[in-house]
Amino acid sequence: MAEHGDQERKMKIGFIGLGNMGAPMAQRLAEAGHKIIGYDLMESAIAALPKDMITIASDAPDAAGGQDIVITMLPNGESLASVAAAVIPVMREGSCLIDCSTVDVNTARTVATRCKEANILGLDAPVSGGVSGAISGTLTFMVGGSAASFAIGNQLFEIMGQRAIHCGEAGAGQAAKICNNMILGVSMIATCEAFALADDLALDRQKLFDVVSTSSGNSWSMSTYCPAPGVGPKSPSDNNYAPGFSAALMLKDLNLSQQAADLNGTPTRAGKLALDIYKDFVESKDGAKLDFSAILNELTTVQKMRTNQN
């Protein structure tokens, strides 16, 4: 992460969407000396903000008007389209709209076109790293937009995260994000199934971790975000699967990847199967509010039921 001296120009930033991800991101910008005015539809989110660091706007246009930068962190493409339609008309020419939500590529490109028509710079910059990454400032930003826009946004990405990758023109950041999270969903399911198989084979979970985390089967899902409680670095599995990244959000992202695959005729059979598994877990197994690694918990429940039947 870069050092930020007093000589760096401090910006006026509107931040729209101050939930579990947006609030710590906005707070890090405020701590770096930038002037933040924020807005969220949820009163509970507003109530939790440090009012000495973040000014509260009356609505989204109030947060955006006259700012150097407007950052959005919203739940879906529909929300982004609605907010963009409200804020772009009040943003000054030459300012920059940075969307950090995870949305479909077409919506990202549409918003970028509207920014260009209004002489506003625009970036789609979804993130990886979850709530813990937002709090610790270790997010990775996947960024789509012009080189000039990226140069401006990168000053802020260095404060909110540890890495920003310029993936290409408008929509490229969202494309990278949905590809990344399709891999993540598939790999987490495979990791959970491997632990379930190890249980049935009487192989100690710690021994499986020791082998896989240093072998060809290793992945982030195993070595960094292990779904087995008490194994590997601390993760949501050690907190009863309280979400760092919820299964509902994984389902959302897998839906986005499969929509893109269907539109482009791309065969993604493993991605489609992962979507079906998370859809069942979220909608039929009460997994919506659990971490996406809680798939292992579901498999363990099935194992126990099978044992009891025998």
C-alpha positions as CSV (number, residue, x, y, z in Angstrom):
1,M,0.0,0.0,0.0
2,A,1.3,3.4,-0.9
3,E,2.2,6.1,1.5
4,H,0.0,9.2,1.3
5,G,1.8,12.5,2.2
6,D,0.3,15.9,2.9
7,Q,1.4,17.0,-0.6
8,E,-1.2,14.8,-2.2
9,R,-4.4,16.7,-3.2
10,K,-7.3,15.8,-1.0
11,M,-10.5,15.2,-2.8
12,K,-14.2,15.8,-2.2
13,I,-15.8,12.4,-2.5
14,G,-19.4,11.4,-2.5
15,F,-19.9,7.8,-1.3
16,I,-23.2,6.1,-2.0
17,G,-23.8,2.7,-0.4
18,L,-22.5,2.5,3.1
19,G,-23.2,-1.0,4.2
20,N,-20.8,-3.7,5.4
21,M,-18.4,-3.0,2.5
22,G,-18.9,0.7,1.7
23,A,-18.7,2.0,5.3
24,P,-15.1,0.8,6.0
25,M,-14.0,1.8,2.6
26,A,-15.4,5.4,3.1
27,Q,-13.9,5.5,6.5
28,R,-10.4,4.7,5.2
29,L,-10.7,7.5,2.7
30,A,-11.8,9.9,5.4
31,E,-8.8,8.8,7.6
32,A,-6.5,9.6,4.7
33,G,-7.8,13.2,4.8
34,H,-10.3,13.2,2.0
35,K,-13.6,15.0,2.5
36,I,-16.4,12.4,2.5
37,I,-20.1,13.0,2.1
38,G,-22.1,9.8,2.2
39,Y,-25.6,8.4,1.6
40,D,-27.3,5.1,2.2
41,L,-31.0,4.1,2.0
42,M,-30.8,2.1,5.2
43,E,-31.1,4.2,8.4
44,S,-29.2,1.6,10.3
45,A,-26.2,2.0,8.0
46,I,-26.3,5.8,8.5
47,A,-26.6,5.5,12.3
48,A,-23.4,3.4,12.4
49,L,-21.2,5.9,10.6
50,P,-18.6,8.0,12.4
51,K,-20.3,11.4,12.0
52,D,-17.0,13.3,12.8
53,M,-15.5,11.8,9.7
54,I,-18.4,11.4,7.2
55,T,-21.0,14.1,6.4
56,I,-24.4,12.6,5.8
57,A,-26.3,13.6,2.6
58,S,-30.0,13.9,2.3
59,D,-30.1,11.7,-0.8
60,A,-27.9,10.3,-3.6
61,P,-27.8,13.5,-5.7
62,D,-26.9,15.5,-2.6
63,A,-23.9,13.2,-2.0
64,A,-22.8,13.5,-5.7
65,G,-23.3,17.2,-6.6
66,G,-20.1,19.2,-6.9
67,Q,-17.8,16.3,-5.8
68,D,-14.5,15.4,-7.4
69,I,-15.3,11.7,-7.2
70,V,-18.4,9.7,-6.6
71,I,-18.1,6.1,-5.4
72,T,-21.0,3.7,-5.4
73,M,-21.1,0.3,-3.6
74,L,-24.6,-1.1,-4.4
75,P,-26.3,-4.5,-4.2
76,N,-27.1,-5.1,-7.9
77,G,-27.3,-3.7,-11.4
78,E,-30.8,-2.3,-11.0
79,S,-29.7,-0.2,-8.1
80,L,-26.6,1.0,-10.0
81,A,-28.7,2.0,-13.0
82,S,-31.1,3.9,-10.8
83,V,-28.4,5.7,-8.8
84,A,-26.4,6.5,-11.9
85,A,-29.5,8.1,-13.5
86,A,-30.0,10.3,-10.4
87,V,-26.4,11.4,-9.9
88,I,-24.8,11.8,-13.3
89,P,-26.9,14.9,-14.1
90,V,-25.7,16.7,-11.0
91,M,-22.0,15.7,-11.3
92,R,-19.7,18.3,-12.6
93,E,-17.9,17.9,-15.9
94,G,-14.5,16.2,-15.5
95,S,-15.4,14.5,-12.2
96,C,-15.3,10.7,-12.0
97,L,-17.9,8.0,-11.1
98,I,-16.3,4.9,-9.7
99,D,-18.7,1.9,-9.2
100,C,-17.4,-0.7,-6.9
101,S,-20.5,-2.9,-7.0
102,T,-20.6,-6.3,-8.6
103,V,-23.1,-6.0,-11.5
104,D,-23.5,-7.4,-15.0
105,V,-21.2,-6.3,-17.7
106,N,-23.9,-4.7,-19.9
107,T,-25.1,-2.4,-17.0
108,A,-21.5,-1.4,-16.4
109,R,-21.0,-0.5,-20.0
110,T,-24.3,1.4,-20.1
111,V,-23.3,3.5,-17.1
112,A,-19.9,4.2,-18.7
113,T,-21.6,5.4,-21.9
114,R,-23.9,7.8,-19.9
115,C,-20.8,9.1,-18.1
116,K,-19.0,9.8,-21.4
117,E,-22.1,11.6,-22.8
118,A,-22.1,13.9,-19.7
119,N,-18.3,14.5,-20.0
120,I,-17.7,12.5,-16.8
121,L,-15.0,9.9,-16.3
122,G,-16.2,6.5,-15.3
123,L,-14.8,3.3,-13.9
124,D,-16.2,-0.1,-13.0
125,A,-14.1,-1.3,-10.1
126,P,-15.6,-4.3,-8.3
127,V,-13.5,-5.7,-5.4
128,S,-12.3,-9.0,-4.0
129,G,-11.5,-9.5,-0.3
130,G,-14.8,-9.2,1.5
131,V,-15.7,-7.3,4.6
132,S,-12.4,-8.2,6.3
133,G,-10.5,-6.8,3.3
134,A,-12.6,-3.6,3.3
135,I,-11.8,-3.1,7.0
136,S,-8.1,-3.9,6.8
137,G,-7.5,-2.1,3.5
138,T,-6.4,-5.2,1.6
139,L,-9.0,-5.3,-1.2
140,T,-8.1,-6.1,-4.8
141,F,-9.8,-3.8,-7.3
142,M,-10.5,-5.1,-10.8
143,V,-10.9,-2.0,-13.0
144,G,-12.5,-1.2,-16.3
145,G,-12.3,2.2,-18.0
146,S,-9.8,4.5,-19.7
147,A,-6.2,4.8,-18.6
148,A,-6.8,8.5,-17.6
149,S,-9.8,7.4,-15.4
150,F,-7.7,4.6,-13.8
151,A,-4.9,7.0,-13.0
152,I,-7.3,9.2,-11.0
153,G,-9.1,6.2,-9.3
154,N,-5.9,4.5,-8.4
155,Q,-5.0,7.2,-5.9
156,L,-8.0,6.0,-3.9
157,F,-7.6,2.3,-4.6
158,E,-4.2,2.5,-3.0
159,I,-5.9,3.7,0.2
160,M,-8.8,1.3,0.2
161,G,-6.9,-1.8,-1.0
162,Q,-3.6,-3.4,-1.6
163,R,-3.8,-3.9,-5.4
164,A,-5.7,-2.5,-8.4
165,I,-5.5,-4.1,-11.8
166,H,-6.5,-2.1,-14.9
167,C,-8.3,-4.9,-16.8
168,G,-9.2,-2.9,-19.9
169,E,-12.0,-0.6,-21.1
170,A,-15.5,-0.2,-19.7
171,G,-17.0,-3.5,-18.4
172,A,-13.6,-5.3,-18.2
173,G,-13.5,-5.0,-14.4
174,Q,-16.9,-6.6,-14.0
175,A,-15.9,-9.3,-16.5
176,A,-12.8,-10.1,-14.4
177,K,-14.9,-10.2,-11.2
178,I,-17.5,-12.6,-12.4
179,C,-14.8,-14.9,-13.9
180,N,-12.9,-14.8,-10.6
181,N,-16.0,-15.6,-8.5
182,M,-17.1,-18.4,-10.8
183,I,-13.7,-20.0,-10.1
184,L,-14.1,-19.2,-6.4
185,G,-17.5,-20.9,-6.2
186,V,-16.4,-24.0,-8.0
187,S,-13.2,-24.3,-5.9
188,M,-15.0,-23.8,-2.6
189,I,-17.5,-26.6,-3.4
190,A,-14.6,-28.9,-4.4
191,T,-12.7,-28.0,-1.2
192,C,-15.8,-28.8,0.9
193,E,-16.4,-32.0,-0.9
194,A,-12.8,-33.0,-0.3
195,F,-13.1,-32.5,3.4
196,A,-16.4,-34.5,3.4
197,L,-14.7,-37.3,1.6
198,A,-11.7,-37.2,4.0
199,D,-14.2,-37.6,6.9
200,D,-15.7,-40.7,5.3
201,L,-12.2,-42.1,4.8
202,A,-11.2,-41.4,8.4
203,L,-8.5,-38.9,7.2
204,D,-7.8,-36.1,9.8
205,R,-8.9,-32.7,8.5
206,Q,-5.7,-31.1,9.6
207,K,-3.7,-33.7,7.8
208,L,-5.7,-33.1,4.6
209,F,-5.0,-29.3,4.9
210,D,-1.3,-29.9,5.5
211,V,-1.1,-31.9,2.3
212,V,-3.3,-30.0,0.0
213,S,-2.1,-26.5,1.1
214,T,1.4,-27.4,-0.1
215,S,0.4,-29.6,-3.1
216,S,-1.1,-29.3,-6.6
217,G,-4.7,-29.2,-5.2
218,N,-4.1,-26.0,-3.3
219,S,-6.4,-23.0,-3.7
220,W,-7.4,-19.8,-1.9
221,S,-10.5,-21.7,-0.6
222,M,-8.2,-24.1,1.1
223,S,-5.1,-22.2,2.3
224,T,-6.6,-18.8,3.1
225,Y,-10.4,-19.3,3.6
226,C,-10.5,-22.9,4.8
227,P,-14.1,-24.1,5.3
228,A,-13.2,-26.6,8.1
229,P,-13.5,-25.1,11.6
230,G,-10.2,-25.0,13.5
231,V,-8.1,-25.8,10.5
232,G,-5.8,-23.3,8.7
233,P,-5.9,-19.5,9.2
234,K,-8.9,-18.0,11.1
235,S,-11.9,-17.8,8.8
236,P,-15.7,-17.6,9.0
237,S,-15.9,-21.3,9.7
238,D,-14.3,-20.6,13.1
239,N,-17.2,-18.2,13.9
240,N,-20.2,-20.5,13.1
241,Y,-20.0,-19.5,9.4
242,A,-21.0,-15.8,10.1
243,P,-20.5,-14.4,6.7
244,G,-17.4,-12.7,5.4
245,F,-18.9,-13.3,2.0
246,S,-22.4,-14.7,2.2
247,A,-23.7,-17.7,0.2
248,A,-26.4,-15.3,-1.1
249,L,-23.8,-13.1,-2.6
250,M,-22.0,-16.0,-4.1
251,L,-25.3,-17.1,-5.7
252,K,-25.7,-13.6,-7.1
253,D,-22.3,-13.7,-8.6
254,L,-22.7,-17.2,-10.1
255,N,-26.0,-16.0,-11.6
256,L,-24.1,-13.1,-13.2
257,S,-21.4,-15.5,-14.6
258,Q,-24.0,-17.9,-16.0
259,Q,-26.0,-15.0,-17.6
260,A,-22.8,-13.8,-19.3
261,A,-22.0,-17.4,-20.4
262,D,-25.5,-17.9,-21.8
263,L,-25.4,-14.6,-23.7
264,N,-22.0,-15.4,-25.2
265,G,-22.6,-19.1,-25.8
266,T,-19.7,-20.1,-23.5
267,P,-19.8,-23.6,-22.1
268,T,-19.3,-23.4,-18.3
269,R,-20.6,-26.7,-17.0
270,A,-18.8,-26.5,-13.7
271,G,-20.0,-23.0,-13.2
272,K,-23.5,-24.0,-13.9
273,L,-23.3,-26.9,-11.5
274,A,-21.9,-24.5,-8.8
275,L,-24.8,-22.2,-9.4
276,D,-27.3,-25.1,-8.9
277,I,-25.6,-26.2,-5.7
278,Y,-25.6,-22.6,-4.2
279,K,-29.1,-22.0,-5.4
280,D,-30.3,-25.1,-3.5
281,F,-28.2,-24.2,-0.4
282,V,-29.5,-20.6,-0.3
283,E,-33.1,-21.2,-1.2
284,S,-33.8,-24.7,0.3
285,K,-31.2,-25.2,3.0
286,D,-31.4,-21.8,4.9
287,G,-27.9,-20.9,3.8
288,A,-28.6,-17.3,2.7
289,K,-27.2,-15.7,5.8
290,L,-24.3,-18.0,6.2
291,D,-20.8,-17.7,4.7
292,F,-20.4,-19.3,1.3
293,S,-18.0,-21.8,2.9
294,A,-20.8,-23.3,4.9
295,I,-21.4,-25.7,2.1
296,L,-19.2,-28.0,4.2
297,N,-21.6,-27.6,7.1
298,E,-24.4,-28.8,4.8
299,L,-22.3,-31.8,3.7
300,T,-21.5,-32.7,7.3
301,T,-25.2,-32.6,8.1
302,V,-25.9,-35.0,5.3
303,Q,-23.2,-37.3,6.6
304,K,-24.7,-37.3,10.1
305,M,-28.1,-38.1,8.7
306,R,-26.7,-41.0,6.8
307,T,-24.8,-42.3,9.8
308,N,-28.0,-42.2,12.0
309,Q,-30.0,-44.1,9.3
310,N,-27.4,-46.8,9.3
